[in-house]
Amino acid sequence: LMGVPALNKDLSFAQAGRCIEMGSVLSKGMIAETSNTAFTRLSDAGAMFLGRTTTPEFGLTGTTESRISGISRNPWDTERTPGGSSGGSAAMVATGAVPVATASDGGGSTRTPAAYCGLVGLKQTRGRIPAGPERGEGGNGLSASFVLTRTVRDCALCLDVMNGPSDGDPYGIAPPTRPYVEEVARPLAKMRVAFMEHSWTGKPVSQASRAALHAALSTLETEGHSIEEATPEIDVEAFIVATTIVACANLASGVDDIAMRMGRTPDEETLQSTTLACYRYGKNLSATKLLGALKVFNKVNRVAGRFFRDYDVLVTPTNVCPAPLIDQYYRCDPQGAISAEEWQETVFENDSYLALFNTTGQPAISLPLFEADGGIPVGVQFASRFGDEATLIRLAAFFERAMPWAERTPPVHISKPE
């Protein structure tokens, strides 16, 4: 990556000696003491980091807006959100400002911005890229730190640079058979493909998201892959509650650490209203509540594990609808009170296909295979078995050839100075 310009998401990718503010007044001016391992691997490979990209406060929302940086906008339509929490990175890569920017995904925070902004967004297998050295794993294993790119080749190359265990990691997984960049040119074996059209929450799926899904399935069917509608059967309500508990417990712990370090108090002055509600919810959780939530996660993992015995890939829309208008979607600091439960329900509204794979740790990728009216990108998600990023890279490379997106550029782009 020698000389490749890059940008760094201001959340999971600490750079020693540089600010890391995480979109929050609470951590404004905070200087990282240690570089994150994932960042170090990109930097050591020669990537030239030019600065930080915006993120919502502590990566909590599906939009990218905060008190300290305002509203980040989608270059395909500046009245729309680029998604969150990696929306700042997605917007800058989509404009052509840089070919790569770091991103993280605790419930869809890489895949949603990729879908909204027309990019390749991979959430890798848990344990593929270290979370350290300051922590063993992010969010009890929910969070995965990687990058956003415009091409599959660049995605594969960054995965080659970043993957592999680090000293003291809590667990390790099998290494890839060959470099991921070599998978780009390899043929795609015939697969048994499951697809899911209805949303986990029952919210109606937009016409554009359905059309994107079926365009992808039709392309696979033409190539001779077996297609079948099938869904892992989980208790969705229990899963959402468990996700709320785990996310808020981790948020509360992280906020307390920052407050102590910065000598500030977590309150209405330092935290946005939604963050404060989730922080207070997390502070009031017992250890047994958290362990109960992890038991729910274990049940979900077992169901998904059995499901992927029978199927090589599960295909879904990335989101229920393409990038929403900023004024019509959830705001990170709304007027009036919002509870932690209401926050999670709102996040799940448009991103309900995504969080399952944060819980199971399986790899999943969003590809920009379709366009809604007005040229707005629409993503399709592909998930594979635990540890099998290779299949997703080959699959993504196939779609990059069959349904190319490289020539599509947004109205706000470096090639369009007007």
C-alpha positions in Angstrom: 0.0 0.0 0.0 3.0 2.3 -0.2 1.8 5.8 -0.9 -1.9 5.0 -1.0 -3.8 7.8 0.5 -6.3 6.8 3.2 -8.6 8.2 5.9 -9.2 6.9 9.4 -12.5 6.5 11.1 -12.5 8.4 14.4 -13.6 5.5 16.5 -12.0 2.1 16.5 -8.7 3.0 14.9 -6.5 4.8 17.5 -3.3 6.4 16.2 -0.8 7.1 19.0 -0.2 10.7 19.6 -3.3 11.8 17.6 -6.8 12.9 18.6 -9.5 10.2 18.9 -12.8 11.9 19.8 -15.4 9.4 18.7 -17.9 12.0 17.8 -18.4 13.1 21.4 -18.0 16.2 23.5 -17.1 13.8 26.4 -13.9 12.7 24.6 -13.2 16.0 22.7 -9.4 16.6 22.6 -8.5 13.1 23.8 -5.1 11.9 22.5 -4.5 8.2 21.8 -1.7 6.6 23.8 -1.4 3.5 21.7 -2.0 2.7 18.0 -4.7 0.1 17.2 -3.2 -3.1 15.7 -5.4 -2.9 12.6 -4.4 0.7 12.0 -0.7 -0.2 12.5 -0.9 -3.0 9.9 -2.3 -0.6 7.2 0.3 2.1 8.1 3.2 -0.3 8.2 2.1 -1.5 4.7 2.6 2.0 3.5 -0.9 3.5 3.6 -0.6 7.3 4.1 -3.3 8.5 6.5 -4.4 12.0 5.8 -6.9 12.6 8.6 -10.0 11.3 10.4 -13.5 10.8 9.2 -16.7 11.6 11.0 -18.6 9.2 13.1 -21.8 9.5 15.3 -21.2 9.6 19.0 -19.4 6.3 19.9 -20.8 4.8 16.7 -24.2 4.4 18.2 -26.5 5.3 15.3 -27.4 4.5 11.7 -26.7 8.0 10.6 -23.4 10.0 10.9 -24.1 13.2 12.8 -22.9 14.5 16.1 -22.6 17.7 18.2 -18.9 18.1 17.4 -19.0 17.6 13.6 -22.6 18.2 12.5 -24.4 16.2 9.8 -22.4 14.1 7.2 -24.1 13.8 3.9 -24.4 11.2 1.1 -22.5 12.2 -2.1 -25.2 10.6 -4.3 -27.8 12.9 -2.8 -26.8 15.4 -0.1 -30.2 15.4 1.4 -29.7 11.7 2.3 -27.6 10.1 5.0 -24.4 8.2 4.1 -25.4 5.8 6.9 -23.6 5.1 10.1 -21.5 4.6 11.9 -18.9 4.6 9.2 -20.7 7.2 7.1 -17.9 9.7 7.1 -15.5 7.1 5.7 -18.1 5.9 3.1 -18.8 9.4 1.9 -15.1 10.2 1.3 -14.4 6.9 -0.5 -17.5 7.3 -2.6 -16.4 10.8 -3.7 -13.1 9.5 -4.9 -11.2 11.5 -2.3 -9.3 8.3 -1.2 -9.5 4.7 -2.4 -9.8 3.3 1.1 -10.9 4.4 4.6 -11.1 2.5 7.8 -14.5 1.4 9.0 -16.0 -0.7 11.8 -19.1 -2.8 12.1 -20.9 -3.6 15.4 -24.3 -4.2 13.9 -24.0 -3.1 10.2 -21.9 0.0 10.6 -19.7 -0.9 7.6 -22.3 -2.7 5.4 -25.0 0.0 5.6 -22.7 2.9 4.6 -21.4 0.7 1.8 -24.9 0.1 0.5 -26.0 3.7 0.8 -22.8 5.1 -0.9 -22.2 2.4 -3.6 -19.2 0.7 -2.1 -17.8 -2.7 -1.1 -18.3 -3.3 2.6 -17.0 -6.5 4.2 -17.5 -7.5 7.8 -14.9 -10.1 8.3 -15.0 -13.2 10.5 -14.6 -12.7 14.3 -10.9 -13.1 15.1 -9.7 -12.5 11.5 -8.3 -9.1 12.4 -7.2 -8.3 15.9 -9.1 -5.8 18.0 -6.1 -5.0 20.3 -4.0 -4.1 22.0 -6.2 -2.0 24.3 -9.0 -4.6 24.2 -9.4 -8.3 23.5 -12.5 -7.9 21.4 -15.0 -5.2 20.7 -18.5 -5.3 22.2 -18.2 -8.9 23.4 -17.2 -9.9 19.9 -19.9 -8.0 18.0 -17.6 -5.4 16.5 -15.3 -5.9 13.6 -12.8 -3.3 12.3 -11.8 -3.2 8.6 -12.1 -0.9 5.6 -14.4 0.5 2.9 -13.3 0.4 -0.7 -14.7 0.9 -4.2 -13.3 -2.4 -5.6 -13.2 -6.0 -4.6 -9.4 -6.2 -5.3 -8.7 -3.4 -2.9 -11.0 -5.0 -0.3 -9.1 -8.3 -0.7 -5.7 -6.6 -0.6 -6.5 -4.8 2.7 -7.7 -8.1 4.2 -4.4 -9.7 3.3 -2.6 -6.8 5.0 -4.7 -6.8 8.1 -5.5 -10.4 8.9 -3.7 -12.7 11.3 -3.5 -13.1 15.1 -1.6 -10.7 17.4 0.2 -11.5 20.6 -2.2 -12.0 23.5 -5.4 -12.3 21.4 -8.2 -14.2 23.2 -8.6 -16.7 20.4 -7.4 -17.4 16.9 -9.0 -18.8 13.8 -7.7 -20.8 10.8 -5.6 -18.7 8.4 -6.7 -18.4 4.8 -5.7 -21.1 2.3 -4.1 -18.5 0.0 -3.9 -14.7 -0.2 -7.3 -13.2 -0.5 -6.2 -11.1 -3.5 -5.7 -14.4 -5.4 -9.4 -15.3 -4.8 -10.4 -12.4 -7.1 -9.5 -14.3 -10.2 -10.5 -17.8 -9.1 -13.7 -19.4 -10.5 -16.8 -19.5 -8.4 -17.8 -23.1 -7.6 -21.5 -24.0 -7.8 -23.2 -23.2 -4.6 -26.4 -23.9 -2.7 -27.8 -20.4 -2.1 -30.5 -19.4 0.4 -32.3 -16.1 0.2 -34.4 -14.1 2.6 -36.7 -11.3 1.4 -38.9 -10.4 4.4 -37.3 -8.3 7.2 -36.6 -9.7 10.6 -38.8 -7.0 12.2 -41.7 -7.4 9.8 -41.2 -3.9 8.3 -42.2 -3.8 4.6 -39.2 -4.1 2.3 -39.0 -1.4 -0.3 -39.4 -2.1 -4.0 -35.8 -1.1 -4.7 -34.4 -3.5 -2.1 -36.5 -6.4 -3.4 -35.5 -5.6 -7.0 -31.8 -5.6 -6.0 -32.1 -8.9 -4.2 -33.9 -10.6 -7.1 -31.5 -9.1 -9.7 -28.6 -10.8 -7.8 -30.5 -14.1 -7.4 -31.4 -14.1 -11.1 -27.7 -13.6 -12.0 -26.7 -16.5 -9.8 -29.4 -18.8 -11.1 -28.3 -18.1 -14.7 -24.8 -19.3 -13.6 -26.3 -22.6 -12.4 -26.3 -22.1 -8.7 -29.1 -23.7 -6.7 -31.5 -21.0 -5.2 -33.9 -21.6 -2.4 -35.9 -19.3 0.0 -34.9 -20.2 3.5 -34.2 -18.3 6.8 -32.5 -19.1 10.1 -35.4 -19.4 12.6 -34.5 -17.3 15.6 -36.5 -15.5 18.4 -36.2 -12.0 16.9 -37.7 -10.2 19.9 -35.3 -12.0 22.4 -32.4 -11.3 20.0 -33.1 -7.5 19.9 -33.4 -7.3 23.7 -30.1 -9.2 24.1 -28.4 -7.0 21.6 -29.6 -3.9 23.4 -28.2 -5.3 26.7 -24.8 -6.2 25.3 -24.4 -2.9 23.3 -25.4 -0.7 26.2 -23.3 -2.6 28.8 -20.2 -2.0 26.6 -21.2 1.6 26.0 -21.5 2.3 29.7 -18.1 0.7 30.4 -16.4 2.7 27.6 -18.0 6.0 28.6 -16.9 5.6 32.2 -13.4 4.9 31.1 -13.3 8.1 29.0 -15.0 10.2 31.7 -12.4 9.2 34.2 -9.5 9.8 31.8 -10.8 13.2 30.7 -12.1 14.3 34.1 -15.6 14.9 32.8 -19.0 13.8 33.9 -21.4 11.8 31.6 -24.4 14.1 31.5 -26.6 16.2 29.3 -23.7 18.6 28.6 -21.2 15.9 27.4 -23.4 13.2 25.9 -26.2 13.4 23.3 -29.7 12.5 24.5 -29.7 9.0 22.9 -26.2 8.2 24.1 -27.1 9.3 27.6 -30.2 7.1 27.7 -28.3 4.1 26.5 -25.4 4.8 29.0 -27.9 5.0 31.9 -29.6 1.8 30.8 -26.2 0.1 30.6 -25.2 1.3 34.1 -28.3 -0.3 35.6 -27.7 -3.7 34.1 -26.6 -6.5 36.3 -23.9 -9.1 35.5 -26.6 -11.8 35.4 -28.5 -9.7 32.8 -25.5 -9.5 30.6 -24.8 -13.2 30.9 -28.4 -13.9 30.1 -28.1 -11.9 26.9 -25.0 -13.9 26.0 -27.0 -17.1 26.5 -29.5 -15.8 23.9 -26.6 -15.1 21.6 -25.4 -18.7 22.0 -28.8 -20.0 20.9 -28.7 -17.7 17.9 -25.2 -19.0 17.0 -26.3 -22.6 17.2 -29.3 -22.0 14.9 -27.1 -20.2 12.3 -24.5 -22.8 12.5 -27.0 -25.5 11.7 -28.5 -23.4 8.9 -25.1 -23.0 7.2 -24.5 -26.8 7.1 -27.1 -26.8 4.3 -26.3 -23.6 2.5 -23.1 -22.0 1.2 -24.4 -18.5 1.2 -27.4 -16.5 2.5 -28.5 -13.6 0.3 -30.6 -10.7 1.7 -31.1 -7.0 0.9 -28.5 -5.0 2.8 -31.2 -2.7 4.1 -35.0 -2.5 4.1 -34.8 0.6 1.9 -32.0 2.7 0.3 -30.4 5.7 1.9 -33.2 7.6 3.7 -33.5 11.4 3.7 -31.7 12.9 6.6 -34.8 14.7 7.9 -37.0 11.6 7.7 -34.7 9.2 9.5 -33.6 8.7 13.0 -31.6 11.7 14.5 -28.9 11.0 17.0 -29.8 13.9 19.3 -33.6 14.2 19.1 -35.7 16.6 21.0 -37.3 14.8 23.9 -36.5 11.6 25.7 -35.8 8.3 24.0 -35.2 5.0 25.8 -32.5 2.5 25.0 -35.2 0.1 23.8 -36.6 2.7 21.4 -33.1 3.4 20.2 -32.4 -0.3 19.3 -35.8 -0.7 17.7 -35.1 2.3 15.5 -31.6 1.0 14.5 -33.2 -2.3 13.6 -35.8 -0.7 11.4 -33.7 -0.4 8.3 -30.7 -2.6 9.3 -32.5 -5.7 10.6 -30.6 -8.1 8.1 -27.2 -7.2 9.4 -26.8 -7.7 13.2 -27.2 -11.5 13.1 -23.7 -11.9 11.6 -22.1 -9.7 14.2 -23.5 -12.1 16.8 -22.5 -15.3 15.0 -19.2 -13.8 13.9 -19.7 -15.0 10.4 -18.4 -12.9 7.4 -20.9 -10.9 5.4 -20.4 -8.4 2.6 -22.6 -5.7 1.0 -22.2 -5.1 -2.7 -23.7 -2.1 -4.7 -25.5 -4.2 -7.3 -28.6 -2.0 -8.1 -29.8 1.6 -8.4 -33.0 3.1 -7.2 -34.8 5.9 -9.0 -32.5 8.9 -9.2 -29.4 6.6 -9.3 -29.2 6.0 -5.5 -27.2 2.8 -4.8 -28.9 -0.2 -3.4 -26.9 -2.9 -1.7 -27.3 -6.7 -1.5 -25.8 -8.7 1.4 -24.1 -12.1 1.1 -23.1 -14.1 4.2 -21.1 -17.3 4.3 -19.9 -19.8 6.8 -17.6 -18.8 9.7 -14.1 -18.3 8.4 -15.0 -18.4 4.8 -14.2 -14.9 3.5 -12.7 -16.6 0.4 -16.1 -17.5 -0.9 -17.3 -14.0 -0.4 -14.3 -12.5 -2.2 -14.8 -14.8 -5.2 -18.5 -14.1 -5.2 -18.0 -10.4 -5.0 -15.5 -10.5 -7.9 -18.0 -12.4 -10.0 -20.6 -9.8 -9.4 -18.1 -7.0 -10.1 -17.8 -8.5 -13.5 -21.4 -9.5 -14.0 -23.1 -6.4 -12.6 -20.3 -3.8 -12.6 -20.5 -0.6 -10.6 -17.1 0.9 -11.2 -18.3 3.4 -13.8 -21.0 4.8 -11.6 -19.9 7.9 -9.7 -22.0 10.2 -7.5 -22.8 13.9 -8.3 -20.4 14.9 -5.6 -17.1 13.5 -6.9 -13.5 14.6 -7.5 -14.0 14.2 -11.2 -16.9 16.7 -11.2 -15.4 19.9 -9.8 -18.5 21.9 -10.6 
